Amino acid sequence: MRMRFKPYARGELEACGYAYDFTRELRGIWHQSFAHPNQPMHLELGCGKGGFLAQLASAHPNINYLGIDMTDKVLVLAKRNIEAAYAEKNLPIDNVKIATFDIERIRYMMSEADTVERIYINFCNPWNVKANHTKHRLTHPRQLLQYREFLSDGGEIYFKCDEEELFNDTLRYLPAAGFEITWQTRDLHQNEPEWNIRTEHEQMFTEKGIPTKALIAKKVAKPDDAQDVAKEII
């Protein structure tokens, strides 16, 4: 279902002290933008309405979080969900930020100085309609190689999806880009880990009887031919 344009979203986000609009100015200094710059930083790609990010960040004030998505109309909802979660716990909003940016061009927003220890990718667009569209997937090797630039050595990617095809292809993408899959499941809720936070999409698919596929992958040495593989994989 397509989300309607929200004319108030830009103004509301501009008035928010932790929301950024297509910023490149913080490239290389994201850590310094937080109240506690020495804390580790985690990143959610495609944070959407922010329900997952709000719960995660408010539960771990000792970690800095950055959520990225493409449009104001979803980020304004993320802002409101963050505010609600922090108000409920009576916490200051000082360890989470949200930003509007095209994730396919994330290299222009993040650099190797912006060391990230964990990346979350939850229920991203599978781009299954046309074969050549799969290169837009957030788990495609050409994207994974960008993430490597700022993901710390041994840093992890936590990935969840409902799509069997996307999950199977991601299992192939990750080793090609220099990631070791350390854990995986095709039914996350069968033996649900304590760390899991169910997203809005996750709950919706669960109610439809569609199991959530999930994995954790660790950054290891990059294959010498990774750039060529990224161009060839569909």
Backbone hydrogen bonds in HBPLUS format (Angstrom, degrees):
<---DONOR---> <-ACCEPTOR-->    atom                        ^
c    i                          cat <-CA-CA->   ^        H-A-AA   ^      H-
h    n   atom  resd res      DA  || num        DHA   H-A  angle D-A-AA Bond
n    s   type  num  typ     dist DA aas  dist angle  dist       angle   num
A0009-ALA N   A0006-LYS O   3.01 MM   3  5.50 160.0  2.05 119.4 125.6     1
A0012-GLU N   A0008-TYR O   3.10 MM   4  6.26 160.9  2.14 156.9 162.8     2
A0013-LEU N   A0009-ALA O   2.93 MM   4  6.11 156.6  1.98 154.5 160.8     3
A0014-GLU N   A0010-ARG O   2.87 MM   4  6.05 155.6  1.93 151.7 159.0     4
A0015-ALA N   A0011-GLY O   3.15 MM   4  6.30 140.2  2.32 139.1 148.3     5
A0016-CYS N   A0013-LEU O   3.00 MM   3  5.01 156.1  2.06 103.1 110.6     6
A0098-ILE N   A0018-TYR O   2.94 MM  80  6.39 159.8  1.98 159.5 165.8     7
A0020-TYR N   A0098-ILE O   2.93 MM  78  6.37 143.4  2.06 142.4 154.1     8
A0100-THR N   A0020-TYR O   2.90 MM  80  6.29 158.0  1.94 153.1 158.0     9
A0022-PHE N   A0100-THR O   2.76 MM  78  5.16 134.9  1.96 133.5 148.2    10
A0027-ARG N   A0024-ARG O   3.13 MM   3  5.41 164.0  2.16 110.8 115.2    11
A0029-ILE N   A0026-LEU O   2.87 MM   3  5.20 164.0  1.89 129.9 134.2    12
A0033-SER N   A0030-TRP O   3.05 MM   3  5.23 146.7  2.16 103.5 113.7    13
A0034-PHE N   A0031-HIS O   3.21 MM   3  5.83 165.7  2.24 116.4 120.6    14
A0039-GLN N   A0036-HIS O   3.17 MM   3  5.95 169.5  2.19 125.3 128.1    15
A0064-ASN N   A0040-PRO O   2.82 MM  24  6.04 168.6  1.84 170.4 169.0    16
A0117-GLU N   A0041-MET O   2.95 MM  76  6.10 160.9  1.99 167.2 173.5    17
A0042-HIS N   A0064-ASN O   2.81 MM  22  6.23 158.1  1.86 163.9 170.1    18
A0066-LEU N   A0042-HIS O   3.02 MM  24  6.47 146.0  2.14 150.8 161.5    19
A0043-LEU N   A0118-ARG O   2.89 MM  75  6.30 159.6  1.93 154.9 161.5    20
A0120-TYR N   A0043-LEU O   2.75 MM  77  6.18 157.7  1.80 158.4 165.9    21
A0044-GLU N   A0066-LEU O   2.90 MM  22  6.32 161.2  1.94 151.9 156.4    22
A0068-ILE N   A0044-GLU O   2.99 MM  24  6.31 160.8  2.03 171.1 176.9    23
A0045-LEU N   A0120-TYR O   2.94 MM  75  6.22 162.2  1.97 174.0 174.8    24
A0046-GLY N   A0068-ILE O   2.76 MM  22  5.58 140.7  1.91 149.2 162.5    25
A0047-CYS N   A0068-ILE O   3.05 MM  21  5.74 155.0  2.11 130.3 137.8    26
A0050-GLY N   A0047-CYS O   2.97 MM   3  5.35 153.9  2.04 140.7 140.6    27
A0054-ALA N   A0050-GLY O   2.81 MM   4  5.77 161.3  1.85 149.7 154.7    28
A0055-GLN N   A0051-GLY O   3.25 MM   4  6.38 161.9  2.28 142.9 147.0    29
A0056-LEU N   A0052-PHE O   2.91 MM   4  6.07 167.0  1.93 156.9 161.1    30
A0057-ALA N   A0053-LEU O   2.87 MM   4  5.84 172.4  1.88 153.9 156.2    31
A0058-SER N   A0054-ALA O   3.20 MM   4  6.04 159.0  2.25 137.5 143.8    32
A0059-ALA N   A0055-GLN O   3.17 MM   4  6.14 131.9  2.41 134.6 145.8    33
A0059-ALA N   A0056-LEU O   3.21 MM   3  5.27 133.9  2.43  96.1 108.7    34
A0060-HIS N   A0057-ALA O   3.22 MM   3  5.22 146.2  2.34  97.8 107.4    35
A0063-ILE N   A0060-HIS O   3.11 MM   3  5.78 155.2  2.17 126.9 127.1    36
A0065-TYR N   A0095-ASN O   2.76 MM  30  6.07 154.7  1.82 142.6 150.9    37
A0097-LYS N   A0065-TYR O   2.86 MM  32  6.28 142.4  2.00 144.9 157.0    38
A0067-GLY N   A0097-LYS O   2.86 MM  30  6.32 159.8  1.90 151.1 156.6    39
A0099-ALA N   A0067-GLY O   2.84 MM  32  6.30 145.9  1.96 159.0 168.9    40
A0069-ASP N   A0099-ALA O   3.12 MM  30  6.59 155.7  2.18 160.5 167.4    41
A0101-PHE N   A0069-ASP O   2.89 MM  32  5.94 154.9  1.96 140.5 148.7    42
A0075-LEU N   A0071-THR O   3.19 MM   4  6.43 163.7  2.22 147.6 152.6    43
A0076-VAL N   A0072-ASP O   2.88 MM   4  5.85 154.0  1.95 156.8 158.6    44
A0077-LEU N   A0074-VAL O   3.07 MM   3  5.27 127.6  2.36  99.9 113.3    45
A0078-ALA N   A0074-VAL O   2.99 MM   4  6.40 146.1  2.11 143.2 153.7    46
A0079-LYS N   A0075-LEU O   2.85 MM   4  6.12 156.4  1.91 148.8 153.9    47
A0080-ARG N   A0076-VAL O   3.22 MM   4  6.43 156.1  2.28 136.1 141.5    48
A0081-ASN N   A0077-LEU O   2.92 MM   4  6.17 156.0  1.98 147.9 154.6    49
A0082-ILE N   A0078-ALA O   2.87 MM   4  6.07 156.0  1.93 152.9 159.4    50
A0083-GLU N   A0079-LYS O   2.98 MM   4  6.22 164.8  2.00 151.1 155.0    51
A0084-ALA N   A0080-ARG O   2.99 MM   4  6.18 155.8  2.05 144.5 151.0    52
A0085-ALA N   A0081-ASN O   3.00 MM   4  6.17 161.3  2.04 146.9 151.6    53
A0086-TYR N   A0082-ILE O   3.00 MM   4  6.18 165.1  2.02 158.0 161.5    54
A0087-ALA N   A0083-GLU O   2.92 MM   4  5.96 153.2  1.99 143.5 151.5    55
A0088-GLU N   A0084-ALA O   3.01 MM   4  6.12 153.0  2.08 144.3 151.1    56
A0090-ASN N   A0086-TYR O   2.85 MM   4  5.84 104.5  2.43 134.1 152.9    57
A0091-LEU N   A0086-TYR O   2.92 MM   5  5.08 168.1  1.93 144.2 148.1    58
A0090-ASN N   A0087-ALA O   3.14 MM   3  4.76 152.2  2.22  93.8 102.2    59
A0094-ASP N   A0092-PRO O   3.04 MM   2  5.64 123.9  2.36 107.2  91.4    60
A0105-ARG N   A0102-ASP O   2.90 MM   3  5.60 159.6  1.94 120.3 127.1    61
A0106-ILE N   A0103-ILE O   3.14 MM   3  4.82 146.3  2.26 116.7 110.5    62
A0108-TYR N   A0105-ARG O   3.01 MM   3  5.98 166.5  2.03 128.8 132.2    63
A0109-MET N   A0106-ILE O   2.92 MM   3  5.14 158.9  1.96 110.1 117.1    64
A0110-MET N   A0106-ILE O   2.96 MM   4  6.12 151.6  2.04 162.1 170.4    65
A0114-ASP N   A0111-SER O   2.91 MM   3  5.43 153.5  1.98 114.4 122.7    66
A0116-VAL N   A0150-PHE O   2.84 MM  34  5.97 163.3  1.86 157.2 159.6    67
A0152-SER N   A0116-VAL O   2.87 MM  36  5.84 164.6  1.89 157.5 158.6    68
A0156-GLU N   A0117-GLU O   3.16 MM  39  6.48 158.8  2.21 141.8 139.9    69
A0119-ILE N   A0156-GLU O   2.87 MM  37  6.33 150.1  1.96 149.3 159.3    70
A0158-TYR N   A0119-ILE O   2.77 MM  39  6.15 164.9  1.79 166.9 172.3    71
A0121-ILE N   A0158-TYR O   2.88 MM  37  6.26 159.0  1.93 167.8 171.1    72
A0160-LYS N   A0121-ILE O   3.03 MM  39  6.52 153.6  2.10 157.9 162.5    73
A0123-PHE N   A0160-LYS O   2.78 MM  37  5.77 164.5  1.80 140.5 145.7    74
A0133-HIS N   A0130-LYS O   2.96 MM   3  5.33 156.4  2.02 112.6 120.2    75
A0134-THR N   A0131-ALA O   3.37 MM   3  6.01 166.1  2.39 115.5 119.0    76
A0136-HIS N   A0133-HIS O   2.94 MM   3  5.80 169.1  1.95 127.0 130.7    77
A0137-ARG N   A0134-THR O   3.03 MM   3  5.46 166.8  2.05 115.4 119.7    78
A0140-HIS N   A0137-ARG O   3.19 MM   3  5.23 167.4  2.21 105.8 109.3    79
A0143-GLN N   A0140-HIS O   2.83 MM   3  5.38 138.0  2.00 118.1 130.1    80
A0144-LEU N   A0140-HIS O   2.94 MM   4  6.23 161.6  1.98 151.1 157.3    81
A0145-LEU N   A0141-PRO O   2.90 MM   4  5.99 154.8  1.96 151.8 155.8    82
A0146-GLN N   A0143-GLN O   2.93 MM   3  5.17 126.8  2.22 102.2 116.7    83
A0147-TYR N   A0143-GLN O   3.05 MM   4  6.48 156.0  2.11 153.2 160.1    84
A0148-ARG N   A0144-LEU O   3.08 MM   4  6.32 145.4  2.20 144.3 153.1    85
A0149-GLU N   A0146-GLN O   3.09 MM   3  5.62 146.4  2.21 110.6 119.3    86
A0150-PHE N   A0147-TYR O   3.11 MM   3  5.83 147.2  2.22 118.0 124.9    87
A0151-LEU N   A0147-TYR O   2.90 MM   4  5.91 136.4  2.10 153.0 165.9    88
A0155-GLY N   A0152-SER O   2.75 MM   3  4.84 154.8  1.81 128.5 129.0    89
A0154-GLY N   A0219-LYS O   3.31 MM  65  4.90 138.3  2.50 127.5 136.3    90
A0219-LYS N   A0155-GLY O   2.84 MM  64  5.49 161.2  1.87 162.9 169.3    91
A0157-ILE N   A0217-ALA O   2.81 MM  60  5.19 149.8  1.90 147.5 156.4    92
A0217-ALA N   A0157-ILE O   2.98 MM  60  5.19 155.8  2.04 143.3 151.2    93
A0159-PHE N   A0215-LEU O   3.02 MM  56  5.41 171.9  2.03 155.8 158.2    94
A0215-LEU N   A0159-PHE O   2.95 MM  56  5.41 146.6  2.07 150.5 156.6    95
A0161-CYS N   A0213-LYS O   2.96 MM  52  5.38 153.4  2.04 147.9 152.8    96
A0213-LYS N   A0161-CYS O   2.82 MM  52  5.38 161.8  1.86 171.9 172.2    97
A0167-PHE N   A0163-GLU O   3.02 MM   4  6.14 158.3  2.07 144.0 150.4    98
A0168-ASN N   A0164-GLU O   2.92 MM   4  6.12 167.3  1.93 154.7 157.9    99
A0169-ASP N   A0165-GLU O   2.95 MM   4  6.13 162.5  1.99 150.8 155.7   100
A0170-THR N   A0166-LEU O   2.90 MM   4  6.02 151.6  1.98 145.1 153.3   101
A0171-LEU N   A0167-PHE O   3.01 MM   4  6.31 147.7  2.12 148.6 156.8   102
A0172-ARG N   A0169-ASP O   2.96 MM   3  5.08 135.2  2.17  97.5 110.7   103
A0173-TYR N   A0169-ASP O   2.78 MM   4  6.11 148.9  1.88 147.4 157.8   104
A0174-LEU N   A0170-THR O   3.09 MM   4  6.06 172.6  2.09 154.6 153.8   105
A0177-ALA N   A0173-TYR O   3.17 MM   4  6.46 130.6  2.43 147.6 161.0   106
A0177-ALA N   A0174-LEU O   3.08 MM   3  5.31 140.6  2.24 104.3 115.2   107
A0179-PHE N   A0174-LEU O   2.95 MM   5  5.04 138.1  2.13 130.8 135.3   108
A0178-GLY N   A0175-PRO O   3.20 MM   3  5.08 166.0  2.22 102.6 106.4   109
A0220-VAL N   A0178-GLY O   2.94 MM  42  5.48 175.0  1.94 148.9 149.1   110
A0180-GLU N   A0218-LYS O   2.75 MM  38  5.08 159.7  1.79 152.6 153.5   111
A0218-LYS N   A0180-GLU O   2.71 MM  38  5.08 161.3  1.74 144.3 147.6   112
A0182-THR N   A0216-ILE O   2.89 MM  34  5.77 144.2  2.02 144.7 156.3   113
A0216-ILE N   A0183-TRP O   2.86 MM  33  5.19 152.8  1.94 145.4 145.6   114
A0185-THR N   A0214-ALA O   2.89 MM  29  5.44 151.5  1.97 159.4 157.5   115
A0214-ALA N   A0185-THR O   2.96 MM  29  5.44 166.0  1.98 154.3 156.5   116
A0190-GLN N   A0187-ASP O   3.12 MM   3  5.62 162.4  2.15 115.7 121.3   117
A0188-LEU N   A0212-THR O   2.85 MM  24  5.41 163.0  1.87 151.8 157.7   118
A0196-ASN N   A0193-PRO O   3.21 MM   3  5.63 159.0  2.26 110.6 116.6   119
A0203-GLN N   A0199-THR O   2.98 MM   4  6.24 159.2  2.02 151.8 155.7   120
A0204-MET N   A0200-GLU O   3.07 MM   4  6.29 156.0  2.13 144.4 151.3   121
A0205-PHE N   A0201-HIS O   2.88 MM   4  6.11 167.9  1.90 158.8 160.4   122
A0206-THR N   A0202-GLU O   2.96 MM   4  6.03 152.7  2.03 143.5 151.8   123
A0207-GLU N   A0203-GLN O   3.03 MM   4  6.23 154.1  2.10 145.5 151.3   124
A0208-LYS N   A0205-PHE O   3.06 MM   3  4.98 132.4  2.29  93.4 107.0   125
A0210-ILE N   A0205-PHE O   2.88 MM   5  5.16 161.0  1.91 155.0 148.6   126
A0209-GLY N   A0206-THR O   2.97 MM   3  5.03 158.7  2.02 104.8 111.1   127
A0226-ALA N   A0223-PRO O   3.16 MM   3  5.19 160.2  2.20 115.5 114.4   128
A0229-VAL N   A0225-ASP O   2.94 MM   4  6.19 158.0  1.99 157.6 164.8   129
A0230-ALA N   A0226-ALA O   2.91 MM   4  6.11 155.7  1.97 151.1 157.1   130
A0231-LYS N   A0227-GLN O   3.35 MM   4  6.61 143.4  2.49 138.9 147.0   131
A0232-GLU N   A0228-ASP O   3.15 MM   4  6.39 141.1  2.31 141.3 151.9   132
A0232-GLU N   A0229-VAL O   3.08 MM   3  5.08 124.1  2.40  95.1 109.8   133
A0233-ILE N   A0229-VAL O   2.92 MM   4  5.99 159.5  1.96 163.1 165.4   134
